[in-house]
Amino acid sequence: MARPRFRYSPWDGTQVGFDVDAFDVMGQLTDDLLYHGDLNNALRRLLRDGFEDRNGDRISGLREMLDQLRERRQDLLERFDLGGVFGEINDELNEVVDLERAALDQQVSDAQSSGDARREELTSQSASMKHMELEMLPSDLAGKVKGLEQYDFTSAEAKERFDALVDKLREQLMQQAVDQMSGAMADMSPEDMARMKDMLGELNQMLADRAAGKEPDFDGFMERYGDFFPENPQSLDELLEVMAQRMAAAQAMLNSMTPEQRAQLQALSDQLLEDMDLRWQMEQLGQNLRDQFPGAGWDSSYQFEGMDPLDMAQASDVLGQLGDLDQLEQMLQGVRDPGALAEVDLDRVRELMGNEAAASMGRLSDALRMLQEAGYVENREGRLELTPQGLRRLGQNALAELFSHLDRNQMGGHELEQLGVGHERTYETKPYEWGDPLNLDINRTIRNAVMRGAGVPVRLTPEDFEVERTEQQVRVSTVLMLDLSLSMPMRDNFLPAKKVAMALHALISMQYPRDYIGLVGFSESAKVLRHQDLPEVSWDFVYGTNMQHGFQLARGLLERQRGTKQIIMITDGEPTAHINSWGEPEFHYPPVRETVDATLLEVARCTRAGIRINTFMLDPDRSLQHFVEQMTRLNRGRAFFTSPENLGDYVLVDFIAQRREMIRGRRG
């Protein structure tokens, strides 16, 4: 038998067929998490709004699902008429009466045709009395049923139809009370009815035992009466919850009726369920379930506006759907994280709202589990937080997004393939010598062997080896100063700036692990930021751009580092605050000379310490440009006038380009 053959192609981002994973979820959370800095709120917004998976398929959020749920509820209410419960019963009773009247008329006709005067007289008298008895039947359903139960039918067909209708009504009324037990109640004998009462009595006793602190014998109960419960509940709580939902739906049907309809149904129930002990047991169970499940929707009612009549069985099913929709809506409104969706019965959601809604809810439910299993988040004292791995993934997402926007020609010397630790490739080769790192240039090595005439197969010898030349990398110590003043979010500059901070941290951590990167945030005053806290960093609700304090803290961080030192500052405003002689932040707008001088004094101290300051200005005005020109003349750093859209291009490409310039400088 021939072996199956498989063909593989490289992943280029266009293929489909992959399900959502933790990578997708983190990608969806990145912008929200970077902007607002709160993982828990980011997850809630993801739940609310949904997202698209890598195949471009829409995963509906809770907001869309709630809209679908409400539309489904409204569709049911606008389609059906609850009054049909009584209309159909009344129509069937009238058909029974019409059959009986036709039989009486046929009996009189037969007597007249017989030629027997005495028979004709007696038959006519009897038929007239029965016609009058039928004419005198009460107009209400319960009275009509009671009257026909006492009536002596002439028509065997009418009698059979009536008995079948009464059995059906009795079953449906009992079904309304205890719903799924109906399968055990068809054609119930007196013994079956007695067993039903025993079951209800034991169920009520189990509830009383639990209330008294005793352990109910649920397993024994199910051995005796499990056939009443086709759902096969695994615990007493599960059984009671199902029964509470169904009995609450039955109560909702009563609540939704007019007072006249409700009175008719009650009278009909009293007429057909005349066993007082059975009725008492059901009422007792209903009260117990009300006490135990007060939120099951016992007071719910619905305003039906449609034209399609419902019989009692259909009404019970529709009211059950409406009750489930209400409970699902209540639960979804209270969801705060994806894990809470694990409690939802997806099969029931599929029945109520369709396959797409159930699939979306299942994927949303899996989101938190996938993040935890991937090691991106963990629960710390009841609050979800990013792990170090999640922090790295967040930075990698930001880095990948920024690099995806770059023109390939801009990248020049950006290296995604580092060979060896602590070395930079020069793209030059040399014959291998003892002691060289074995960074083989495969193409040149094989070419050497072929040129030597080694034949086929090609056999390599040490003389063929050719290795890449490398130069020891420089060590760069960088402090990123991030403007956290209120103007940043007001001008839509905060998210791009924070993405750059995350991306630069990820780039240095992955590609240049020997480098140092520090973080300083500044607004009215400045503060040193820890790398692990960066995702949660947000803007300050204060006015002021205190570059002086930021430079001071950055200089302190760099004093303890080796190698080339630089500060990268991202800002959208001129200096409007400084630390005064009393050690307090002082804000002035427009900037005063004292603030500018204090800031330039700190720039001079950085310059004397050998620290280069490179400034990236977002939406700069003329005042900011003037100040930065003064600063660059003093420090000999560089200034970039950029926008939120291309900030990442400038910062990352410049960082890499300058690093390569440092390496070339060492070679020279």
Buried (B, 14 or more C-beta within 10 A) or exposed (E): EEEEEEEEEEEEEEEEEEEBBBBBBBBBBBBBBBBBBBBEEBBBBBBEBBBEBBEEBEBBBBEBBBEBBEEBBEEBBEBBBBBBBBEBBBEBBEBBBEBBBBBBEEBBEEBBEEEEEEEBEEBBEBBEEBBEBBEEBEEBBBBBBBBBEEBEBBBEEBBEBBBEBBBBBBBBBBBBBBBBBBEBBEEBEEEEBBBBBEBBBBBBBBBEEBEEEEEBBBEEBBEEBEEBBEEEBEEBEBBBBBBBBBBBBBBBBBBBBEEEBBEBBEBBBBBBBEBEEBBBBBEBBBEBBBEBBEEBBBEBEBEBEBEEBBBBBBBBBBBBBBBBBBBBBEEBEEBEBBBBBEEBEBEBBBEBBEEBBBBBBBBBBBBBEBBBEBEBBBEEEEEBBBBEEBBBBBBBBBBEBBBEEBEEEEBEBBBEEBBEEEBBBEEEBEBBEEEBEEBBBEEBBBBBBEEBEBEEEEEBEEEBBBBBBBBEBBBBBBBBBBBBBBBBBEEEBBBBBBBBBBBBBBBBBBBBEEBBBBBBBBBBBBBBBEBEEBBBBBBBEBBBBBBBBBBBBBBEBBEEBEBBBBBBBBBBBBBBBBBEEEEEBBBBEEBBEEBBEBBBBBBBEBBEEEBBBBBBBBBBEEBBBEBBEBBBEBBEBBBBBBBBEBBBBBBBBBBBBBBBEBBEEEEE
